[in-house]
Amino acid sequence: MKLSKSTLLLVEDNQETRELIASLLEPHFYRIYIASSGEEALRIYRQKDPDIILSDIYMPGKTGLELAQTIRRENREIPILLLSAHNDTETLLQAANLTIDGFVIKPILEIDHLLQRLREAVERIASGKASSVDGESIDTLRSKAYLDALTGVANAHSFQEKLKELTGQTATPFSLLYIDLDNLKTVNDRYGHSAGDRLLQSFAKQIRTAGEEHFFARVGGDEFVMIIEDIVEKEPIRQLVETLLKSVENGTAYRESTLPISCSIGICRYPIDAPDPAELVDRADRAMYRAKRQGKNTYTFCS
């Protein structure tokens, strides 16, 4: 089955988002049915029997997950993809348990990614691989609960779990590096958000390679953390941080340009500098901003 011969049920409670997605997808489908609530979507589904469902998760009344649960009881084959502005673990795991075919993070900045997910879902049904037995789809959703969708490194939830583990009963000493890109906004303003995404992906890859033995996560738009277990002496930390700064100094290629990469790093040690995990993160964050005030592309220890 091709998208051009398929019908889509789009479910989105936000009018602006609904109209944007519909306008982007309309040229690629035979017909698009539109619903602004889960209740309306269920009525349309039963009346029109669409080939694919693309639904927001968080809606007043019947949520996207509840809609999917109801439809799954009636039809185990129809591809269902969910849209959400949040990449939270609980929702992802619930979606995995419902054998959802895909999970797409909003805002939709590039239609190509969404179209690819829709094509994959349709092809899976056409090849006889029903979503209800598609283990790869479930595994992918489960992994997304712990990985950042853009960069592929650990996400904020993984970081919080790691922090809880290290500061729990074992109380393992470690150093926390709070890392912030110096020039993401400039790149976004000058080249567009696709360039900014490329910058984030390249930065994450280079830093992860340079510090491959250490836990590394993206915790915000341009904010990352690295945990150095069992090392709290300043000199080995300095050596590692300088290696990290050097690893990104050549920037990354983007079209005909080279995007510059640098970062500012704040360092705080557990339990020496802060025995409380929330205080540890806050002090490392403040140390990072102090590094920015000192001219960026540098690092400071918390004080």
Stockholm file with secondary structure:
# STOCKHOLM 1.0

chainA/1-303         MKLSKSTLLLVEDNQETRELIASLLEPHFYRIYIASSGEEALRIYRQKDPDIILSDIYMPGKTGLELAQTIRRENREIPILLLSAHNDTETLLQAANLTIDGFVIKPILEIDHLLQRLREAVERIASGKASSVDGESIDTLRSKAYLDALTGVANAHSFQEKLKELTGQTATPFSLLYIDLDNLKTVNDRYGHSAGDRLLQSFAKQIRTAGEEHFFARVGGDEFVMIIEDIVEKEPIRQLVETLLKSVENGTAYRESTLPISCSIGICRYPIDAPDPAELVDRADRAMYRAKRQGKNTYTFCS
#=GR chainA/1-303 SS CCGGGCEEEEECSCHHHHHHHHHHHGGGSSEEEEESSHHHHHHHHHHHCCSEEEEESCCSSSCHHHHHHHHHHHCSSSCEEEEESCCCHHHHHHHHHTTCSEEEESSCCCHHHHHHHHHHHHHHHHTTCCGGGCHHHHHHHHHHTTBCTTTCSBCHHHHHHHHHHHTSSSCCCEEEEEEEESSHHHHHHHHCHHHHHHHHHHHHHHHHHHTTTSEEEECSSSEEEEEEETCCCHHHHHHHHHHHHHHTTTCEEETTEEECCCEEEEEEEETTTCSSHHHHHHHHHHHHHHHHHTTSSCEEECC
#=GC SS_cons         CCGGGCEEEEECSCHHHHHHHHHHHGGGSSEEEEESSHHHHHHHHHHHCCSEEEEESCCSSSCHHHHHHHHHHHCSSSCEEEEESCCCHHHHHHHHHTTCSEEEESSCCCHHHHHHHHHHHHHHHHTTCCGGGCHHHHHHHHHHTTBCTTTCSBCHHHHHHHHHHHTSSSCCCEEEEEEEESSHHHHHHHHCHHHHHHHHHHHHHHHHHHTTTSEEEECSSSEEEEEEETCCCHHHHHHHHHHHHHHTTTCEEETTEEECCCEEEEEEEETTTCSSHHHHHHHHHHHHHHHHHTTSSCEEECC
//
